[in-house]
Amino acid sequence: MKRLFIIFLSCMLLVPSFGSFFAYTSFKLNQEEISKTICVQRKMLFNSCNGRCELQKSLKKYADNEKRMHDNLKEKAEVVYIQNIGVINYELVATIEYEVKLFASFDKKPIAVSNSTFHPPSRFI
């Protein structure tokens, strides 16, 4: 499933780069119909256009769309980053010394002795 998703996303990323290829392919597949119905010079007796005028229009339309999208992305990419730099004065603070007793004092006798060693539970290992 992941492979299909990766292939699909890769194809979606490549589709815009093949836009003019798709326009040309669709023109070639439908050239007869385009030359008979849409072409500007379809009523002329010796029509040498064969629908190429429509191909040029569609390629120009695609190029204009690409340029507009590129300009739109360029405007979005021109972001101004502002960094506020504040003046920070570091002052030397006198250290505080105090005595901490982490364990019981060693001058007394121990009250109890533990013979067992801590072992983590075997189920989680």
C-alpha positions, 0 to 999 in steps of 0.5 A: 500500500505504501509503494502504491501511495509513493508511486502515485505521489511521484506521478503527481509531482511529474505531471506538471512537467509533462503538460505540453506533452499531454497537450500535443498528444491529445491534439494528435489523437483528435487532430481530424476532429479538431481540423473539421470542427474547431479550426479557424481555417476549416472552411478554406478549400486548401487548408494547410493548417490541419488544426495546428492553430488550435495546438498553438493556442493550447500550448500558449495557454499552457505556457501562460498558465505555467508562467502565472503559477511560477510568478505566484510561487515567486511572490510567495517565496519572497518572504522577509525574515525579521530578527529582533536582536535585543541587547542582553547584559549578563551579570556575574552572580555570586555563587551560593555555597551550602552543604547538602546531605544526600545520604545518611552520615557515615559516622553512625552504624547502618540500621538495615542491610539489603541483600537483594539487587534490583532487577528490571521486570523480565516481561518488558525486555 
